[in-house]
């Protein structure tokens, strides 16, 4: 599935969860939506250019500082822009 299809399915599941009758039904929709959100997250993240996915920059042998480009996560979320 493409990212666009995943986002559409994610929004549909959240709408279904909002309109659901019972607690179990709501939770099942939210769990399905969480799985789809994790797939979207995996497809849109790329390694940080400055730290190569490590999350910190070596300043010397004794010191390391947090990469401020990715805020220590090691990856960046790329938003797909429509032209």
Order of alpha helices (4+ residues) and beta strands (2+ residues): alpha-alpha-beta-beta-beta-beta
